[in-house]
Amino acid sequence: MAKRNAIYAQSGGVTAVINATACGVIETARKHRSRIGKVLAGRDGIIGVLTEDLIDTSRETPTAIRALRHTPAGAFGSCRYKLKGLEENRAQYERLIAVFKAHDVGYFFYNGGNDSADTAWKVSQIAEKLGYPLHCIGIPKTVDNDLVGTDNCPGFGSVAKYVATSMRETGYDVASMARTSTKVFVLEVMGRNAGWITAACGLAAEHAGDAPHILLFPEVAFDPEKFLARVETVVKQYGYCAIAASEGLKDANGRLMLESGLRDAFGHAQLGGVAPVIAGLVRKRFGYRCHWAVADYLQRSARHIASKTDVKQAYAVGKAAVEFALTGRNAVMPVIVRKSHRPYKWTIGVAELKDIANREKTLPRHFITDDGFYITAQCRRYLAPLIQGEDPPPYRNGLPVYVRLKNAGVKKKLHDEFKI
């Protein structure tokens, strides 16, 4: 195979470890200089590829690339931009191929979630239709842990560790003040349709009475009366009640409890604000003093408390993506395969992009207790290994040290402006 360049792009919501995947891609590609020339990166994801706004990662030192492993967010910029179907907007895909041709790109690595797997699949298909030789590899990433075909998703383990830690610490705080102050605390976490992050909050509790006492999943229809009855029971028994709620909580008719009416670029409803609604219900019924918090971006950017397991897996899928491409694989994604729970063992497998695109893995019902308010022992057994280990970044003057790359641009070779 002739030596050709590669393009790597990040997509969707970033995570605490997506840059570890980028590190895995770039470092592995640099070990195969006879086959891969430069690794270019799309500035702000697929938008940078469409507009030929590319970054030359070869301008970065090995030390800077290595530092990506402990740096949160998206080092090259990400975006929420969904390409339409091949027949709806063939011009977008033809533009991508034109950019690939102009920069002699033979490898395309797209790092994202469900929608990104769909995009990577479509790019592989148009390349084949146009007779352009391209190895297109999707790379998994999502804090929601909802990709099918993989045991878990890079990014999730670190969020799980963060929310479980936050819930445990807050539980101690509320318990110490409950007699004369706050009796109910609600933590809102991410999860549009899948309650994996909500479930992870349950890891905080090791003994009866530990926070959290109630988990509200998007997979379980919210019943206000049943919920309020449980809150009352918990407060009477333990003196306080800590709750974790998914932003995607739905009522009995499947309607979101809180939706702004706005949509993001993928067409998803803009969520947020469930916690104050839940706290308001409790306050109105019982008069308890309530506090609430929304983890929001904090949960997905907290690299200082990342799971060591998550960091290792994020790097491994990036490394595997390059290795798959070099062996001639196309339209596939490296996935995590669990070999055993105890001791926890995993390896990297492979799945077809067409089997992952636009599908969603929600929390299985057997991972939720019969009453709908907690996780089962099976769920705990699945989750526990994913938060194991610490991999702190370096610190200076009491704060974590992260890298900012040069992100030097590549000279454009196409002379037309592409409107997105």
Disulfide bonds with the S-S distance in Angstrom:
none
